[in-house]
């Protein structure tokens, strides 16, 4: 497990939490002993005063540590106890399988190790035309649509049976299985709370396909971006979804210009494959439509950073350039940098992710 990123951070968090719990326990114990001594024993005026003063100080120390522990991110999941303590550090810029790649990037080391073992075990439990990775991606798409109310539970199980054999589908409904449907829902809720930007892009893409919006196929290139409207700590995640409607595979470059950013310019070269046309009658199958749109898309997850001194609105320009460096498309998005913790800051997202998992677990228990 030590080979997974984020282990040191979690160990430090657990060590600090343990230290504060011990301080709270010992300070409250000694404060009670001091009060007990003053109450029941004749220790003299001077000693009584010292004991009362020490009990007050110890009580304040206990209270301060209690406030700190209450404000820290709680460990709210019995199935994934370390999940709420993990923050993604290293990740690939290109998401080949957007939902599963994003989810795995947000797994704590312990869960990530169990996930890798589960993927190996699924090798013989998927249909002939599937791999464990493609089957999981298909299931996560169906789960996302089910969470939105666009897919009922019966259709969800039907989609699972299309990619998994009977043994694997039985494990998905087995309450003792570590990665059953209930657990996957929790992990999806955790991922959505961490990275709502990608899911906003997916929802816009799905809506454009269902409504046959002109933005889907009217131009040779479809470029869509998402960045948090406000961010703190000088960091933000930029998501880019690109579709190639030219009917030919093209090598393109994406220039990301971040005003006052570190770095100010990022250049990413990608190979895009042609997007398949979706007929109007085919959009009724939501799972297949979403799957084709995501399979044909080039999805980028780019980390942006600014100096701590930067404040206020900052534009980010994304320019798509062809093989001869000609401009094919360009978009500008804006985010506002703030010193205070905002809705999509790292600390807030960790807390919201933990709360989302907790709310989902309670709703399932009901």
Secondary structure, 3 states (H helix, E strand, C coil): CCCCCCHHHHHHHHHHHHHHHHHHHHHHHHHHHHHHHHHHCCCCHHHHHHHHHHHHHHHHHHHHHHHHHHHCCCCCCCCCCCHHHCCCCCCCCECCCHHHHHHHHCCCHHHHHHHHHHHHHHHHCECCCCCHHHHHHHHHHHHHHHHCCCCCHHHHHHHHHHHECHHHHHHHHCCCCCCCHHHHHHHHHHHHHHCHHHHHHHHHHHHHHHHCCHHHHCCCEEEEEECCCEEECCEEEEEEEEEECCCCCEEEEEEEEECCECCCEEEEEEEECECCCCCHHHHHCHHHHHHHHHHHCEEEEEEEEECCCCCEEEEEEEEEECCCCCEEEEEEEEEEEECCCCCCCHHHHHHHHHHHHHHHHHHHHC
